[in-house]
């Protein structure tokens, strides 16, 4: 994993990753980390050049990003990165709490040995990122954690709901974390969920998930106050 802030140039060796998935990963990270700013207008041609890929996989990636609420595709007018809406983020968290608790509890019982080992690695990586104040590493580990949680819980309905929230949540975090976030605390809370899943402890995983969402809700409300000048 690189930590220089640049988009990943290619999937890991041996990974099954289509060109569309590669385009999606690059663009989702660029949007979540504000390299493509809220409100920015872009074109398929520019994004294709940015990704180093053809326009077909970029177009398909944009359709997925539009379903997730990160872009709006305007016929004959191009693509606009959506603005950040704090009130919408708070509504999102109410739903996210219930789904993430379910996912954490289920993953703790359903994850394979290989998946448990990956959760343990993510927990260690989270703490390392916090110790080095490495926001890019934290963001990438957060994405890996979210994807692994969906994969190991094996619930396509919960996965579909979380797909509509993960990108928006990551972007909201990156927009405001310098103002109000405690990166080390966030990393420890993520690590606690990951370790409980790795240990096969569903009750502890659900409890750790609630503690993580408690913090994220606190963070979102602090961001709201800062934004409104309150």
Backbone torsions as a table, in degrees:
resi	resn	phi	psi	omega
1	UNK	NA	131.3	175.8
2	UNK	-91.7	155.0	-177.4
3	UNK	-124.0	22.0	-174.3
4	UNK	-91.3	1.3	177.8
5	UNK	88.6	-3.8	-179.2
6	UNK	-84.7	154.1	178.1
7	UNK	-63.9	150.5	177.3
8	UNK	-64.0	129.8	-175.2
9	UNK	-76.2	-27.3	-176.3
10	UNK	-160.2	158.4	175.3
11	UNK	-69.3	161.1	177.6
12	UNK	-58.4	150.0	-178.8
13	UNK	-55.9	133.0	177.2
14	UNK	83.6	-6.5	-178.4
15	UNK	-78.1	142.2	175.9
16	UNK	-84.6	108.2	-175.7
17	UNK	-146.2	113.5	-179.7
18	UNK	-71.9	166.2	177.1
19	UNK	-62.4	-37.1	177.5
20	UNK	-63.8	-44.2	178.4
21	UNK	-63.7	-38.7	178.1
22	UNK	-63.4	-44.7	177.8
23	UNK	-61.7	-42.0	179.3
24	UNK	-60.7	-46.6	-177.4
25	UNK	-61.5	-42.9	-179.7
26	UNK	-64.5	-48.8	-175.7
27	UNK	-70.7	-38.2	178.2
28	UNK	-61.9	-42.8	178.4
29	UNK	-66.8	-40.7	178.6
30	UNK	-61.3	-38.3	178.9
31	UNK	-73.3	-46.6	-177.9
32	UNK	-61.9	-34.0	-178.4
33	UNK	-98.7	15.0	169.9
34	UNK	65.4	18.3	170.9
35	UNK	-69.1	-30.4	167.5
36	UNK	-106.9	104.9	-167.8
37	UNK	-74.6	151.5	173.3
38	UNK	-54.2	133.0	-179.4
39	UNK	88.4	-9.2	-178.7
40	UNK	-67.3	138.5	175.1
41	UNK	-101.8	129.0	-178.0
42	UNK	-135.5	170.4	179.3
43	UNK	-122.7	160.0	175.7
44	UNK	-58.0	-39.0	-178.0
45	UNK	-63.3	-44.2	179.7
46	UNK	-65.4	-43.7	-179.1
47	UNK	-68.2	-34.7	176.5
48	UNK	-61.7	-44.2	177.5
49	UNK	-65.4	-39.4	-179.5
50	UNK	-61.8	-40.8	-178.6
51	UNK	-83.4	-19.0	-174.3
52	UNK	71.3	32.3	-177.2
53	UNK	-133.1	165.7	178.9
54	UNK	-71.3	169.1	-174.2
55	UNK	-73.8	-26.7	-179.5
56	UNK	-64.3	-51.6	177.7
57	UNK	-64.1	-33.1	177.9
58	UNK	-66.1	-42.9	179.1
59	UNK	-61.8	-42.5	179.6
60	UNK	-67.0	-37.6	176.6
61	UNK	-64.3	-39.1	179.3
62	UNK	-65.2	-35.3	176.9
63	UNK	-62.6	-39.6	177.2
64	UNK	-67.8	-43.3	178.4
65	UNK	-63.5	-33.4	177.1
66	UNK	-67.2	-40.5	177.7
67	UNK	-62.9	-31.0	-178.9
68	UNK	-86.5	-0.7	175.6
69	UNK	81.6	14.3	-178.2
70	UNK	-93.0	-22.5	175.2
71	UNK	-138.8	161.1	169.1
72	UNK	-120.5	127.7	178.5
73	UNK	-97.2	114.7	-176.3
74	UNK	-104.8	115.9	-179.0
75	UNK	-53.7	128.8	177.9
76	UNK	64.4	7.4	-179.9
77	UNK	-124.7	-8.8	177.7
78	UNK	100.8	-158.4	-174.3
79	UNK	-119.7	136.5	178.2
80	UNK	-122.3	129.6	173.3
81	UNK	-71.5	130.8	-175.4
82	UNK	-68.6	153.1	175.9
83	UNK	-76.5	163.2	177.2
84	UNK	-93.0	128.7	-176.8
85	UNK	-117.8	109.8	-175.6
86	UNK	-65.3	-42.7	179.4
87	UNK	-60.3	-39.7	178.2
88	UNK	-64.9	-36.7	179.8
89	UNK	-63.5	-39.4	178.6
90	UNK	-66.6	-37.7	176.3
91	UNK	-65.1	-39.6	178.6
92	UNK	-58.9	-41.9	-176.2
93	UNK	-63.7	-34.0	179.5
94	UNK	-61.2	-39.1	178.5
95	UNK	-76.3	-42.5	-176.7
96	UNK	-59.6	-37.0	-179.4
97	UNK	-56.3	-48.7	-175.7
98	UNK	-67.8	-40.8	-177.3
99	UNK	-72.2	-41.4	-178.4
100	UNK	-67.1	-35.0	176.1
101	UNK	-61.6	-45.1	177.7
102	UNK	-60.3	-45.8	-178.2
103	UNK	-63.6	-44.5	-178.7
104	UNK	-63.0	-45.4	-179.4
105	UNK	-63.6	-42.4	-178.1
106	UNK	-71.1	-42.2	179.5
107	UNK	-60.5	-34.6	-179.1
108	UNK	-64.0	-25.4	179.1
109	UNK	-100.2	-25.0	-172.8
110	UNK	-102.6	-16.3	-175.1
111	UNK	-63.4	142.8	176.5
112	UNK	-77.7	165.3	176.2
113	UNK	-55.6	-39.3	179.3
114	UNK	-65.7	-40.2	178.1
115	UNK	-66.7	-38.8	177.1
116	UNK	-62.1	-38.6	177.8
117	UNK	-64.6	-37.6	177.9
118	UNK	-68.0	-37.1	175.6
119	UNK	-61.9	-41.3	178.0
120	UNK	-63.0	-39.7	177.9
121	UNK	-64.5	-41.0	179.3
122	UNK	-63.9	-41.1	178.3
123	UNK	-59.3	-45.8	179.1
124	UNK	-64.6	-39.9	179.3
125	UNK	-66.0	-37.7	177.4
126	UNK	-59.0	-45.6	-178.7
127	UNK	-67.4	-37.3	176.9
128	UNK	-64.1	-42.1	178.3
129	UNK	-62.7	-39.4	179.0
130	UNK	-66.0	-42.6	-179.3
131	UNK	-61.8	-34.3	179.6
132	UNK	-94.7	2.9	-177.2
133	UNK	52.1	42.7	-175.1
134	UNK	-95.9	93.5	-175.5
135	UNK	-67.6	-34.8	179.7
136	UNK	-65.8	-44.4	177.7
137	UNK	-62.4	-41.7	179.1
138	UNK	-60.5	-45.5	-179.0
139	UNK	-61.9	-41.1	-178.5
140	UNK	-71.2	-37.6	176.3
141	UNK	-67.4	-37.0	176.9
142	UNK	-60.5	-44.0	178.6
143	UNK	-63.9	-43.3	178.5
144	UNK	-62.0	-40.0	177.6
145	UNK	-61.4	-47.8	-178.9
146	UNK	-61.2	-44.7	-179.2
147	UNK	-65.5	-41.2	-179.7
148	UNK	-67.6	-36.3	177.7
149	UNK	-61.6	-44.2	178.6
150	UNK	-64.3	-43.3	-178.2
151	UNK	-64.2	-44.6	-173.6
152	UNK	-78.8	-25.8	178.7
153	UNK	-74.3	-24.5	175.7
154	UNK	56.7	48.6	177.7
155	UNK	-131.7	101.3	-173.1
156	UNK	-66.0	-25.5	-179.3
157	UNK	-75.2	-43.8	174.9
158	UNK	-64.6	-38.4	179.4
159	UNK	-62.0	-42.2	179.4
160	UNK	-63.1	-39.5	179.0
161	UNK	-68.2	-42.6	-178.5
162	UNK	-68.3	-29.8	178.3
163	UNK	-60.7	-27.2	179.4
164	UNK	-81.9	-8.0	-174.4
165	UNK	-117.7	-28.0	-171.4
166	UNK	-62.4	-47.7	-179.1
167	UNK	-63.5	-42.7	178.3
168	UNK	-63.0	-39.2	-179.9
169	UNK	-67.6	-43.2	179.8
170	UNK	-62.1	-42.2	-178.6
171	UNK	-67.4	-41.2	179.2
172	UNK	-60.7	-43.0	177.3
173	UNK	-57.8	-50.7	-174.4
174	UNK	-66.2	-31.8	179.3
175	UNK	-64.8	-37.5	-169.0
176	UNK	-115.1	-6.8	-169.1
177	UNK	-65.7	-30.1	-180.0
178	UNK	-66.1	-27.4	-177.5
179	UNK	-83.2	-43.4	-168.2
180	UNK	-132.6	-4.2	-172.8
181	UNK	-89.2	156.3	170.7
182	UNK	-113.3	96.4	-173.6
183	UNK	-60.5	-41.5	-179.5
184	UNK	-62.8	-42.4	179.1
185	UNK	-64.6	-43.6	178.9
186	UNK	-60.4	-41.8	179.9
187	UNK	-64.7	-42.7	179.6
188	UNK	-62.9	-38.6	-179.6
189	UNK	-69.1	-40.0	174.1
190	UNK	-62.4	-43.9	-178.8
191	UNK	-61.1	-36.8	-179.5
192	UNK	-64.0	-41.4	176.8
193	UNK	-64.0	-47.7	-177.4
194	UNK	-60.3	-40.4	-179.2
195	UNK	-69.8	-37.9	178.7
196	UNK	-64.4	-39.7	176.7
197	UNK	-66.1	-44.3	179.3
198	UNK	-59.1	-34.1	-178.5
199	UNK	-84.3	-5.2	-178.9
200	UNK	68.8	39.7	-176.6
201	UNK	-115.5	89.7	-173.1
202	UNK	-63.4	-41.0	-179.5
203	UNK	-65.3	-42.8	178.5
204	UNK	-65.8	-36.4	179.0
205	UNK	-65.3	-43.3	178.6
206	UNK	-63.8	-42.2	179.2
207	UNK	-64.7	-42.3	179.0
208	UNK	-66.1	-35.6	177.4
209	UNK	-64.0	-43.3	177.7
210	UNK	-62.6	-39.8	178.7
211	UNK	-63.7	-38.6	178.2
212	UNK	-64.8	-45.7	-179.7
213	UNK	-68.2	-33.8	174.0
214	UNK	-55.9	-45.4	-179.8
215	UNK	-66.9	-43.3	-178.5
216	UNK	-63.9	-36.9	176.1
217	UNK	-64.8	-43.7	176.4
218	UNK	-59.2	-44.2	178.4
219	UNK	-60.9	-45.5	-178.1
220	UNK	-63.9	-40.4	179.9
221	UNK	-69.6	-35.7	175.6
222	UNK	-65.8	-39.1	177.1
223	UNK	-63.3	-39.6	179.4
224	UNK	-62.1	-44.5	179.3
225	UNK	-64.4	-41.2	179.1
226	UNK	-64.0	-42.3	-178.4
227	UNK	-65.2	-37.0	-177.4
228	UNK	-87.0	-6.6	-179.4
229	UNK	81.1	11.6	-178.8
230	UNK	-81.2	NA	NA
